[in-house]
Amino acid sequence: MRLSAGLLPVCRRADGRLEVFLAHFGGPFWAGKEFGAWSIVKGEYDPATERPEEAARREWVEEIGAPVPKGRWHDLGTVRQSAAKTVQAFAVLVSDPAEVVFVESNRTSVQWPPGSGHFIEIPEMDRAQWWGLNAACERLVRAQGAYLDRVSSAAAEGFPAPGR
């Protein structure tokens, strides 16, 4: 089974509304798609050599191109994203959402069109932004929607995890 770990920045607006920072998959397959085309910033790791928190930090820097947001972390647990992938996520409660920005994603090579033998370089993520929970739920990869319920519960409890 493949393991991934990721980071989900969360902010509470002045009106009390929660927002989360999501990234949109890059490349021609995802171009023009909005629903089911967004994700927490995450990536695979090997538990023999890296802790999930370390992987989440590494992936953030690679896919967003900016420093990891400062704030208190909360373990959101895991979801099974597919038969072969389990994702561990951490929420980070940020005080200033303007400090969380997308700069530039790392690039990867994909075969395009599929089966053509022709490879192109694409950004793993092509943009990222803040979304209210309802809009985020519509856009997230389906399995990750469970994290939004967990964020709501954690926010109601004041994000009790110690700061990291």
C-alpha positions in Angstrom: 0.0 0.0 0.0 1.2 3.5 -0.8 1.2 6.1 1.9 0.9 9.9 1.4 0.9 12.7 3.9 -0.3 16.3 3.5 -1.1 19.6 5.0 -4.4 21.5 5.0 -4.2 25.1 6.1 -7.3 26.4 7.8 -8.3 29.9 8.8 -11.3 31.4 10.5 -12.5 34.6 8.9 -13.8 37.5 10.9 -17.4 36.4 10.5 -16.5 32.9 12.0 -16.6 31.1 8.7 -13.9 28.5 8.1 -11.8 28.3 4.9 -9.2 25.8 3.7 -6.4 26.2 1.3 -6.5 23.6 -1.6 -4.3 23.0 -4.7 -5.5 22.3 -8.2 -3.8 19.4 -10.1 -1.7 20.5 -13.0 -1.5 19.2 -16.6 -3.8 18.8 -19.6 -6.0 16.1 -18.0 -7.1 18.5 -15.2 -7.1 21.7 -17.3 -10.6 23.2 -17.2 -11.8 20.8 -14.5 -12.9 22.2 -11.2 -15.0 19.5 -9.4 -12.9 16.6 -8.1 -9.7 18.3 -9.4 -8.5 19.9 -6.1 -6.6 18.3 -3.3 -4.8 18.9 0.0 -1.1 19.4 -0.7 0.2 15.9 -0.2 2.7 13.3 -1.5 4.0 9.9 -0.9 6.5 8.9 1.7 8.3 5.9 3.0 7.6 5.3 6.7 10.9 3.6 7.1 12.8 6.8 6.3 10.3 9.7 7.0 7.6 10.6 9.4 4.2 11.7 8.0 4.7 15.2 9.5 8.1 15.6 7.7 6.6 14.3 4.4 3.7 16.9 4.7 6.2 19.7 5.2 8.4 18.5 2.3 5.5 18.2 -0.1 4.2 21.6 0.9 7.5 23.3 -0.1 7.7 21.2 -3.3 4.1 21.7 -4.5 3.4 25.3 -3.3 6.9 26.7 -3.5 6.5 28.6 -0.2 7.4 28.1 3.4 5.2 25.8 5.5 2.5 27.9 7.1 3.0 28.8 10.7 0.3 27.8 13.2 -0.9 25.0 15.4 -1.1 21.5 13.8 -4.0 19.1 14.3 -3.9 15.4 13.2 -6.9 14.8 10.9 -6.2 11.1 10.6 -6.2 9.0 7.5 -8.5 8.3 4.5 -8.3 5.6 2.0 -8.1 7.6 -1.3 -7.9 4.5 -3.5 -7.4 0.8 -3.1 -3.7 1.4 -3.1 -3.3 4.7 -1.3 -3.8 5.9 2.3 -3.5 9.6 3.0 -2.6 11.1 6.4 -3.5 14.8 6.8 -2.7 17.5 9.2 -4.6 20.7 9.6 -2.6 23.9 10.4 -4.6 26.7 11.9 -3.2 29.9 10.5 -3.8 33.4 11.9 -3.1 35.4 8.7 -4.4 33.7 5.5 -2.6 36.3 3.4 0.7 34.6 4.4 -0.4 31.4 2.7 0.3 31.8 -1.0 1.0 29.6 -4.0 4.3 30.5 -5.7 5.2 27.6 -8.0 5.0 23.9 -8.0 7.6 21.3 -8.8 7.3 19.7 -12.3 6.8 16.1 -13.3 6.9 14.2 -16.5 3.7 12.5 -17.9 2.8 10.7 -21.0 0.4 12.9 -23.1 -1.8 11.9 -24.7 -2.0 8.7 -22.7 -0.5 5.7 -24.6 1.2 8.0 -27.1 4.8 7.5 -26.0 5.1 11.3 -25.9 6.1 12.8 -22.6 5.6 16.4 -21.4 6.6 18.2 -18.3 3.8 19.6 -16.2 3.5 21.3 -12.8 2.1 18.9 -10.2 -0.2 21.7 -9.0 -1.0 24.7 -11.2 -2.7 26.9 -8.7 -4.0 27.0 -5.1 -6.4 29.2 -3.1 -8.7 29.5 -0.1 -12.2 28.0 -0.3 -15.1 28.0 2.1 -16.0 24.5 3.3 -19.0 24.0 1.0 -17.1 25.1 -2.1 -14.1 23.0 -1.0 -16.3 19.9 -0.6 -17.5 20.2 -4.2 -13.9 20.6 -5.5 -11.9 18.1 -3.5 -11.1 14.6 -4.6 -14.0 12.7 -3.2 -12.2 10.7 -0.5 -10.6 13.8 1.0 -14.0 15.3 1.7 -13.9 13.5 5.1 -11.2 15.9 6.1 -13.6 18.9 6.0 -15.9 17.3 8.5 -12.8 16.6 10.7 -11.7 20.2 10.3 -15.1 21.4 11.5 -15.0 19.2 14.5 -11.4 20.2 15.4 -12.3 23.9 15.0 -15.3 23.5 17.3 -12.8 22.1 19.9 -10.4 24.9 19.3 -7.8 22.8 17.5 -6.5 21.1 20.7 -3.3 19.6 19.3 -0.1 21.3 20.6 1.6 23.7 18.2 4.5 22.3 16.1 
